[in-house]
Amino acid sequence: MKISLSKESMERSFLDYLGEIFKHPEISSAVAKEIVITRETVDEAGKKAFEVCYHDKYSDIDICLNVILPRNGSVSPEEYIRRIDRFGVSEDTALGWMPVPENKVYRIIFNNGMRYDLIFDFDYADDADLIWEDKTSPAEDNSCWPQDNINRFWFMELQALGKLYRKDHLISAHLANMNCNDTLVMQMILRDKEYGTSHHRYGYSEELEYVKDLGKMPYRKDDQVYNGIADRIYAAALAYDRLAKNFYPRYRDRSDVFFAIWDWYES
């Protein structure tokens, strides 16, 4: 697949997403960098907001959504935020996402490479206009490795990549190491399941899954620090796709989307 993160295409994607957001009648306004956007001013105010949010193709957009909930408490803020699928976020549309509940934030990377921090701010009214439907088919979840782990991993992979291209080697390396460690934890859980115990006096000379792809990263530069970090990001992505299938046999690889975004970062 191919992805375009030119400034023009990013602006178009942002305006399109604002249109989707304002399909929800309970959203009274959205605020990005102190620019207030309403459903009546999406085009004009949205363009202004994008302009001040855009720095480069690695930019994310912080946008605060002002939500009017029924005063009777029929839907709580916590319930509302959990339904991130109402904002177009699913395995079909997004590479990765993660909640930050204490800040009422969802951090999202869509398959088109657009990154958002959706911040939710709540107000209440007796006549709030909210169309609410319960989720009819909850996603399959494996208690040994919850879906949230998968969504968070891919968010952090792209976050590590963006930091790397902005030359923040410290944070990028930290995130890359965390994701490699995630694959090790997955392997330890699978070992426990194989041997029926979590206590192992001795190991079994296991091969580390992510190590299989070290040295194969195609986006090499003269900068050896970059190469070392990028190598771990690349290897973790491929290892994760392989390991996730042990927990979710119907899991679909996400590395193809990840590498498509990387191709554009590299272009």
Phi, psi and chi 1 to 4 in degrees:
 res  aa     phi    psi   chi1   chi2   chi3   chi4
   1 MET       -  155.1   63.8 -179.0  -59.6      -
   2 LYS  -119.7  143.8  -72.8 -169.3  175.4 -179.1
   3 ILE  -127.9  141.3  -76.8  172.6      -      -
   4 SER  -117.3  122.3  172.1      -      -      -
   5 LEU  -118.9   41.7  -71.2  169.6      -      -
   6 SER   -67.0  159.2   66.5      -      -      -
   7 LYS   -58.2  -40.1 -174.9  177.0 -179.5 -178.8
   8 GLU   -65.3  -44.2  -66.7   74.9   18.0      -
   9 SER   -70.3  -33.7   64.7      -      -      -
  10 MET   -66.5  -41.0  -71.0  177.3   71.6      -
  11 GLU   -62.5  -43.4 -179.4 -173.7   69.4      -
  12 ARG   -62.3  -42.5 -171.5  163.6   54.9 -109.2
  13 SER   -63.5  -39.0  -66.4      -      -      -
  14 PHE   -64.9  -45.7  175.0   58.5      -      -
  15 LEU   -64.6  -38.7  -65.9  175.7      -      -
  16 ASP   -63.1  -40.3  -72.2  -14.8      -      -
  17 TYR   -68.8  -37.6 -168.5   49.3      -      -
  18 LEU   -58.4  -39.5  -75.5  174.9      -      -
  19 GLY   -60.2  -39.9      -      -      -      -
  20 GLU   -67.3  -40.7  -67.5  -59.3  -48.6      -
  21 ILE   -60.6  -43.7  -74.4  171.7      -      -
  22 PHE   -79.0    1.3  -79.7  115.6      -      -
  23 LYS   -70.5  -16.8  -73.5 -179.3  179.7  177.6
  24 HIS   -87.7  115.0  -61.8  -67.5      -      -
  25 PRO   -63.7  -22.0   21.5  -31.9      -      -
  26 GLU   -77.5  -10.2   73.2  -85.0   10.1      -
  27 ILE   -82.9  113.6  -56.1  -66.3      -      -
  28 SER   -86.6  -33.9   62.9      -      -      -
  29 SER  -164.1  167.5   63.8      -      -      -
  30 ALA  -131.1  143.7      -      -      -      -
  31 VAL  -126.8  125.7 -178.5      -      -      -
  32 ALA  -130.2  121.6      -      -      -      -
  33 LYS    51.1   44.8  -63.6  -72.7 -173.0 -177.6
  34 GLU    68.9    5.5  -60.7 -176.0   -7.5      -
  35 ILE   -93.5  120.7  -65.3  175.5      -      -
  36 VAL   -87.8  128.5  178.5      -      -      -
  37 ILE  -118.0  130.4  -50.9  162.8      -      -
  38 THR  -118.0  170.9   65.7      -      -      -
  39 ARG   -64.4  -21.8   49.1 -179.6   47.4   81.9
  40 GLU   -83.4  -17.1  -67.0   79.1   23.6      -
  41 THR  -122.6   23.9   63.9      -      -      -
  42 VAL   -54.6  -47.3  163.5      -      -      -
  43 ASP   -68.1  -54.4 -164.4   54.5      -      -
  44 GLU   -69.6  -53.8 -179.0 -176.8   -5.9      -
  45 ALA   -69.6  -33.8      -      -      -      -
  46 GLY   -62.5  -41.0      -      -      -      -
  47 LYS   -64.7  -40.2  -73.0  179.6  178.6  178.2
  48 LYS   -64.0  -43.0  -71.8 -179.3 -178.2  176.7
  49 ALA   -64.1  -42.3      -      -      -      -
  50 PHE   -61.8  -41.2  176.6   80.1      -      -
  51 GLU   -61.1  -39.7 -166.9   61.5   38.6      -
  52 VAL   -81.5  -21.4  -64.2      -      -      -
  53 CYS   -84.1  -25.4  -70.8      -      -      -
  54 TYR   -80.4  128.1  178.8   85.3      -      -
  55 HIS  -119.2  -41.0  -57.5  -69.8      -      -
  56 ASP  -166.1 -176.1   51.7   34.8      -      -
  57 LYS   -70.5   -8.0   57.1 -170.7  169.7 -173.9
  58 TYR   -93.9    2.7  -39.0  118.0      -      -
  59 SER   -68.9  142.2  -65.8      -      -      -
  60 ASP  -106.8  169.8   61.9   -2.4      -      -
  61 ILE  -122.5  120.3  -63.1  176.6      -      -
  62 ASP   -89.6  122.7  -66.0   -2.0      -      -
  63 ILE  -137.0  126.0 -177.8  165.9      -      -
  64 CYS   -95.8  123.3 -179.7      -      -      -
  65 LEU  -100.7  122.2  -55.0 -177.4      -      -
  66 ASN   -89.1  114.7  -61.8  -52.5      -      -
  67 VAL  -111.9  131.2 -175.9      -      -      -
  68 ILE  -103.2  111.7  -50.5  -62.0      -      -
  69 LEU  -101.2  156.8  -70.7 -178.5      -      -
  70 PRO   -61.7  137.7  -21.2   32.0      -      -
  71 ARG   -67.7  -20.3 -158.7 -175.0  -57.6  -83.3
  72 ASN   -75.1   -2.1   62.5   15.4      -      -
  73 GLY    77.0   15.8      -      -      -      -
  74 SER   -63.0  -27.4   55.8      -      -      -
  75 VAL  -132.1  121.6  175.7      -      -      -
  76 SER   -86.7  159.7   69.6      -      -      -
  77 PRO   -55.5  -38.8  -27.8   36.0      -      -
  78 GLU   -63.5  -44.0  -66.9   74.4   20.8      -
  79 GLU   -63.2  -41.9  -71.2  173.6  -54.0      -
  80 TYR   -62.0  -47.5 -172.3   91.3      -      -
  81 ILE   -65.1  -35.3  -67.1  172.2      -      -
  82 ARG   -61.9  -26.2  -81.9 -162.0  -64.3  -89.5
  83 ARG   -86.8   56.3  -72.1  -63.8  -52.3  -82.2
  84 ILE   -66.8  -17.2 -162.5   63.5      -      -
  85 ASP   -61.9  -26.1   59.3  -67.9      -      -
  86 ARG   -66.2  -16.0  -63.6  176.5   72.7 -113.4
  87 PHE  -107.0   30.2  -68.1   88.7      -      -
  88 GLY    78.3   15.7      -      -      -      -
  89 VAL  -100.5  116.5  178.7      -      -      -
  90 SER  -156.0  174.8   72.8      -      -      -
  91 GLU   -63.5  -23.1  -67.8  176.0   30.7      -
  92 ASP   -80.4  -23.5  -66.1  -33.7      -      -
  93 THR  -115.1  -21.0   62.1      -      -      -
  94 ALA  -126.4  142.0      -      -      -      -
  95 LEU   -73.9  -46.9  171.7   63.8      -      -
  96 GLY  -160.2  157.1      -      -      -      -
  97 TRP  -160.1  156.4   60.1   96.4      -      -
  98 MET  -153.9  140.0   59.1  178.7  -75.7      -
  99 PRO   -86.0  151.2   30.8  -32.4      -      -
 100 VAL  -124.1   81.3 -172.7      -      -      -
 101 PRO   -57.8  -37.7  -21.7   32.3      -      -
 102 GLU   -65.1  -21.8   60.6  -87.0   20.0      -
 103 ASN  -107.8    5.4  -64.1  -30.5      -      -
 104 LYS    53.4   47.6  -64.9 -175.9  172.6   63.1
 105 VAL  -125.4  142.3  173.9      -      -      -
 106 TYR  -119.3  127.8 -115.2  103.2      -      -
 107 ARG  -102.5  127.4  -47.9 -164.6   70.6 -171.9
 108 ILE  -135.3  140.6  -55.2  158.1      -      -
 109 ILE  -125.2  115.6  -63.5  167.8      -      -
 110 PHE   -81.8  163.4  -75.4  103.8      -      -
 111 ASN   -63.0  -19.7  -72.8  -18.0      -      -
 112 ASN   -85.8    5.7   61.1    3.6      -      -
 113 GLY    90.3   -5.5      -      -      -      -
 114 MET   -75.5  134.7  -67.7  -65.3  -69.0      -
 115 ARG  -117.0  133.1  -60.2  168.0   54.0 -162.2
 116 TYR  -133.9  144.0  -64.3   94.7      -      -
 117 ASP  -106.5  108.3  -82.3    6.9      -      -
 118 LEU   -91.1  117.2  -70.8 -171.6      -      -
 119 ILE  -108.2  130.7  -53.6  151.1      -      -
 120 PHE  -108.4  127.6  -66.3   90.5      -      -
 121 ASP  -121.7  129.0 -176.9   49.8      -      -
 122 PHE  -112.5  140.9  -65.0   95.1      -      -
 123 ASP  -131.7  173.0 -153.7  -16.9      -      -
 124 TYR  -136.3  147.4  -57.5   88.5      -      -
 125 ALA  -152.4  149.1      -      -      -      -
 126 ASP   -65.8  -31.8  -68.4  -32.5      -      -
 127 ASP  -106.7   30.6   58.4  -11.6      -      -
 128 ALA   -57.7  136.2      -      -      -      -
 129 ASP   -98.3   93.9 -171.3    4.0      -      -
 130 LEU  -128.0  120.9  172.4   64.0      -      -
 131 ILE   -98.3  108.8  -58.6  168.9      -      -
 132 TRP  -122.0  123.5 -172.0  -98.3      -      -
 133 GLU  -124.3  133.6  -65.4  179.1   -1.0      -
 134 ASP   -68.9  150.5  -69.5  -30.3      -      -
 135 LYS   -67.8  126.8 -130.2  176.8  176.8  178.0
 136 THR   -85.6  -31.6   53.0      -      -      -
 137 SER  -129.7   93.7   54.2      -      -      -
 138 PRO   -61.4  146.2   19.5  -28.3      -      -
 139 ALA   -66.8  146.6      -      -      -      -
 140 GLU   -56.9  136.6  170.3 -167.9   13.7      -
 141 ASP  -138.1  132.1 -146.4   20.8      -      -
 142 ASN  -104.2  117.6 -174.5  -36.5      -      -
 143 SER   -62.1  -23.2   59.3      -      -      -
 144 CYS   -72.0  -28.7  -67.3      -      -      -
 145 TRP  -152.7   86.5 -159.8 -104.0      -      -
 146 PRO   -61.0  154.5  -22.4   33.2      -      -
 147 GLN   -57.1  -32.8  -72.2  -84.7    3.6      -
 148 ASP   -57.7  -33.8  -76.0   -9.9      -      -
 149 ASN   -62.1  -41.2  -71.2    0.7      -      -
 150 ILE   -66.5  -47.5  -64.6  175.1      -      -
 151 ASN   -63.1  -38.4  -60.4  -31.6      -      -
 152 ARG   -68.1  -41.4 -177.1 -177.0   64.8 -111.0
 153 PHE   -56.0  -48.2  171.0   88.5      -      -
 154 TRP   -71.1  -30.5  -72.0  108.1      -      -
 155 PHE   -63.2  -45.5  177.6   86.5      -      -
 156 MET   -69.1  -30.3  -71.4  174.5   58.6      -
 157 GLU   -60.8  -46.8  -86.6  -75.6  -87.8      -
 158 LEU   -71.7  -33.2 -151.5  -71.8      -      -
 159 GLN   -63.7  -42.9 -172.5 -179.9   29.5      -
 160 ALA   -61.5  -39.8      -      -      -      -
 161 LEU   -66.9  -44.3 -167.7   64.1      -      -
 162 GLY   -61.1  -42.8      -      -      -      -
 163 LYS   -63.1  -37.8  -68.4  -68.4 -175.4 -177.5
 164 LEU   -63.5  -44.2 -179.1   60.1      -      -
 165 TYR   -73.0  -18.4  -86.5   84.6      -      -
 166 ARG   -91.7    9.5  -78.8 -177.4  165.7  173.5
 167 LYS    67.6   24.2  -58.3 -174.3 -175.8  -58.3
 168 ASP   -91.7   80.8 -169.6  -22.8      -      -
 169 HIS   -65.6  -32.3  -70.7  168.8      -      -
 170 LEU   -65.8  -53.4  -68.3  174.7      -      -
 171 ILE   -68.4  -40.2  -68.2 -179.4      -      -
 172 SER   -60.9  -44.8 -178.0      -      -      -
 173 ALA   -64.7  -39.6      -      -      -      -
 174 HIS   -59.8  -47.9  171.1   65.2      -      -
 175 LEU   -67.0  -39.9  -64.9  172.1      -      -
 176 ALA   -62.0  -42.2      -      -      -      -
 177 ASN   -65.1  -39.8  -70.8  -18.2      -      -
 178 MET   -60.2  -40.6  -73.5  177.1   65.9      -
 179 ASN   -72.9  -36.0  -82.2   -4.1      -      -
 180 CYS   -62.2  -41.0  -73.5      -      -      -
 181 ASN   -62.9  -34.6  -75.8  -20.3      -      -
 182 ASP   -57.4  -42.8 -108.2   14.7      -      -
 183 THR   -66.3  -33.1   69.4      -      -      -
 184 LEU   -66.8  -41.0  -63.1  177.5      -      -
 185 VAL   -63.0  -41.3  175.8      -      -      -
 186 MET   -58.3  -43.7  -66.4  167.7   91.7      -
 187 GLN   -65.2  -37.5  -75.6 -167.5  -98.0      -
 188 MET   -64.9  -40.0  -72.1 -170.2  -74.9      -
 189 ILE   -64.1  -43.7  -68.2  170.4      -      -
 190 LEU   -64.1  -36.1  -67.3  170.6      -      -
 191 ARG   -64.5  -43.3 -179.6  177.7   68.6  176.0
 192 ASP   -59.0  -41.7  -69.6  -11.0      -      -
 193 LYS   -66.1  -39.1  -69.0  177.1   68.7  176.9
 194 GLU   -65.3  -40.4  180.0  179.9   -4.0      -
 195 TYR  -100.1   -2.7  -68.3   98.5      -      -
 196 GLY    70.2   22.5      -      -      -      -
 197 THR  -156.0  153.5  177.7      -      -      -
 198 SER  -100.4    1.7   59.3      -      -      -
 199 HIS  -107.5  119.3  177.0   72.8      -      -
 200 HIS  -129.7  106.8  -52.4  -88.0      -      -
 201 ARG   -62.1  -39.7 -171.1  176.1  -59.4  -81.5
 202 TYR  -127.0  154.8  -61.1   99.5      -      -
 203 GLY   -85.7 -172.0      -      -      -      -
 204 TYR  -125.8   28.8  -52.5   90.4      -      -
 205 SER    51.8   45.8  -60.1      -      -      -
 206 GLU   -64.0  146.5  -62.4   88.3   -3.9      -
 207 GLU   -85.9  131.9 -174.2  175.8    2.8      -
 208 LEU   -78.0  123.0  -51.4 -174.8      -      -
 209 GLU   -60.9  -43.0 -166.6   67.9   31.2      -
 210 TYR   -70.7  -25.4   81.3   87.7      -      -
 211 VAL   -65.8  -24.3  171.9      -      -      -
 212 LYS   -58.7  -26.0  -65.3  177.1 -177.6  178.3
 213 ASP  -110.1    4.2  -68.6  -63.5      -      -
 214 LEU   -65.7  139.6  -71.3  177.4      -      -
 215 GLY    88.6   -2.1      -      -      -      -
 216 LYS  -103.9   -2.8  -60.6  177.3 -177.7  177.7
 217 MET   -61.2  124.2 -171.7  -89.6  -59.8      -
 218 PRO   -85.9   -7.0   30.7  -34.1      -      -
 219 TYR   -97.8   55.4  -50.4   95.3      -      -
 220 ARG   -81.4  150.1  -63.2 -155.8  164.9  -90.3
 221 LYS  -133.0  179.7  -58.1 -175.3 -175.6  -59.2
 222 ASP   -75.5  -16.4  -67.3  -26.4      -      -
 223 ASP   -82.1  108.5 -177.3  -15.6      -      -
 224 GLN   -71.8  -26.8  -67.1  -50.6  -53.1      -
 225 VAL   -67.0  -46.8  176.9      -      -      -
 226 TYR   -54.4  -49.7  162.8   91.5      -      -
 227 ASN   -58.9  -40.6  -71.1  -20.7      -      -
 228 GLY   -64.9  -42.5      -      -      -      -
 229 ILE   -70.3  -46.7  -60.5  168.7      -      -
 230 ALA   -60.7  -35.9      -      -      -      -
 231 ASP   -59.5  -43.3 -150.4   21.2      -      -
 232 ARG   -71.6  -37.8  -64.4 -163.2  -65.4  -78.6
 233 ILE   -61.6  -45.7  -66.1  172.4      -      -
 234 TYR   -63.3  -47.8  180.0   85.6      -      -
 235 ALA   -65.7  -38.8      -      -      -      -
 236 ALA   -63.0  -38.9      -      -      -      -
 237 ALA   -60.7  -48.5      -      -      -      -
 238 LEU   -69.1  -40.8  -67.1  173.2      -      -
 239 ALA   -63.4  -40.0      -      -      -      -
 240 TYR   -64.0  -43.6 -156.5   94.3      -      -
 241 ASP   -58.0  -41.7  -92.1  -10.3      -      -
 242 ARG   -67.1  -45.4  -69.9 -166.7  -63.7  -91.0
 243 LEU   -71.4  -35.2  -69.4  166.6      -      -
 244 ALA   -59.9  -28.8      -      -      -      -
 245 LYS   -67.5  -20.4  -66.7 -178.1  177.1   70.4
 246 ASN   -71.3  -24.5  -68.8  -77.1      -      -
 247 PHE   -97.7  -30.4  -61.1   94.2      -      -
 248 TYR  -135.6   92.0  -61.8   94.5      -      -
 249 PRO   -55.2  -26.9  -26.3   35.5      -      -
 250 ARG   -94.8    8.7  -70.2  178.6  -70.4 -177.5
 251 TYR   -57.9  136.0  169.7   86.1      -      -
 252 ARG  -103.6  132.9  -71.1  178.9  -65.7  174.7
 253 ASP   -53.2  139.8  -71.8   -6.1      -      -
 254 ARG  -111.0   -7.6  -60.1 -165.7 -166.2 -179.5
 255 SER   -65.4  -25.7   57.1      -      -      -
 256 ASP   -64.4  -40.5   54.5  -15.8      -      -
 257 VAL   -67.0  -43.9  173.8      -      -      -
 258 PHE   -58.4  -45.5  177.8   68.2      -      -
 259 PHE   -71.8  -28.0  -68.0  136.5      -      -
 260 ALA   -65.2  -40.0      -      -      -      -
 261 ILE   -66.9  -41.8  -62.6  172.4      -      -
 262 TRP   -60.8  -39.9 -162.7  -25.0      -      -
 263 ASP   -55.9  -42.8  -74.8  -19.3      -      -
 264 TRP   -70.3  -39.8 -175.8  -93.9      -      -
 265 TYR   -57.7  -37.0  -78.8    9.3      -      -
 266 GLU   -78.7  -21.3 -178.0   64.2   17.2      -
 267 SER   -66.3      -   60.0      -      -      -
